Amino acid sequence: MSGSDCGHIFIWDRYTAKLAMLLEADRHVVNCLQPHPIDPTSSGIDYDIKLWMPLEENPHFEEEIAAEIMRRNEVMLEETRDTITVPAAFMLRVLASLNQIRAGNLITHCYPTLNYTS
């Protein structure tokens, strides 16, 4: 099993390495999977935890659609290969610190007893 940034869960055959099932699991990203023989679970960034159970005896999915999703995932991976993702709160702190440094406030705020006059 593997989750994806496209919101799908890919279930692979362990012996053939072929795709055995494709599940639409999230509107955005599947970032947590818990494999289990009876009740596998998944979650993403939409605050839902999903419990999965088979409804049919034999798995069924559109192989052409799955191939297109995998192709788009490969393109996205290549386009973002040199990209680092950081939390928004971290970026806001960095930008606020840079603004303080540019304004000259951070040094005098952190070290008020130092004299910076020349």
C-alpha positions in Angstrom: 0.0 0.0 0.0 1.1 3.5 -0.7 -0.5 6.9 -0.2 -0.1 9.7 -2.7 -0.2 13.5 -3.0 -3.0 13.0 -5.5 -5.3 11.7 -2.8 -5.3 8.0 -3.9 -4.2 4.8 -2.2 -2.3 2.4 -4.4 -2.4 -1.3 -3.5 0.3 -3.4 -5.1 0.6 -7.1 -5.6 3.6 -8.1 -3.6 4.6 -10.9 -6.0 4.1 -9.2 -9.4 4.6 -5.6 -8.3 1.5 -4.7 -10.4 -1.2 -2.4 -9.3 -4.0 -4.5 -7.7 -6.3 -1.7 -6.6 -6.7 2.0 -6.7 -8.8 3.8 -4.1 -9.8 7.5 -4.0 -9.1 8.3 -0.3 -8.7 12.1 0.1 -9.4 15.3 -1.8 -5.7 16.3 -1.5 -3.1 14.1 0.1 -3.0 10.7 1.7 -0.2 11.1 4.2 -1.0 8.2 6.6 -1.8 4.6 6.0 -2.2 1.8 8.4 -2.2 -1.6 6.7 -4.3 -4.3 8.3 -5.6 -7.6 7.0 -9.2 -6.8 8.0 -9.6 -3.0 8.5 -6.9 -0.9 6.9 -7.1 2.9 7.7 -6.0 6.0 6.0 -6.0 9.8 6.6 -5.0 12.9 4.8 -5.1 16.6 5.3 -9.0 16.7 5.3 -9.2 15.7 9.1 -11.0 12.4 8.3 -9.8 9.0 9.2 -11.2 6.4 6.8 -11.7 2.7 7.6 -11.6 0.5 4.5 -13.4 -2.8 3.9 -14.0 -4.7 0.7 -17.5 -4.5 -0.8 -16.9 -6.9 -3.7 -15.3 -10.3 -3.9 -12.9 -9.3 -6.7 -11.2 -5.9 -6.9 -12.2 -3.6 -9.7 -10.7 -0.3 -11.0 -10.2 1.4 -14.3 -6.7 0.6 -15.4 -6.6 3.4 -17.9 -7.5 5.9 -15.2 -4.9 4.4 -12.9 -2.2 4.7 -15.5 -3.1 8.3 -16.1 -3.0 9.1 -12.4 0.4 7.4 -12.1 1.7 9.3 -15.2 0.6 12.7 -13.6 2.2 11.7 -10.3 5.5 11.1 -12.2 5.3 14.5 -13.9 4.5 16.2 -10.6 7.4 14.4 -8.9 9.8 15.5 -11.6 8.6 19.1 -11.5 8.9 19.3 -7.7 12.1 17.3 -7.4 14.1 20.4 -6.2 11.3 21.8 -4.0 11.3 21.7 -0.2 8.0 21.9 1.6 7.9 23.6 4.9 5.0 24.4 7.2 3.4 27.8 6.8 3.9 28.7 10.4 7.6 28.2 10.0 7.7 30.5 6.9 5.8 33.2 8.7 8.4 33.1 11.6 11.3 33.3 9.1 9.7 36.2 7.3 8.9 38.0 10.5 12.5 37.5 11.7 13.9 38.8 8.4 11.6 41.9 8.6 12.9 42.5 12.2 16.5 42.2 11.0 15.9 44.6 8.1 14.3 47.1 10.5 17.2 46.7 12.9 14.9 45.7 15.8 16.0 42.1 16.3 19.5 42.9 17.4 18.6 45.6 19.8 15.6 43.6 21.1 17.7 40.5 21.7 20.8 42.3 23.0 19.7 45.6 24.5 22.8 46.1 26.6 25.2 46.1 23.6 26.3 49.4 22.1 26.2 49.4 18.2 27.4 52.9 17.6 30.7 53.5 15.9 
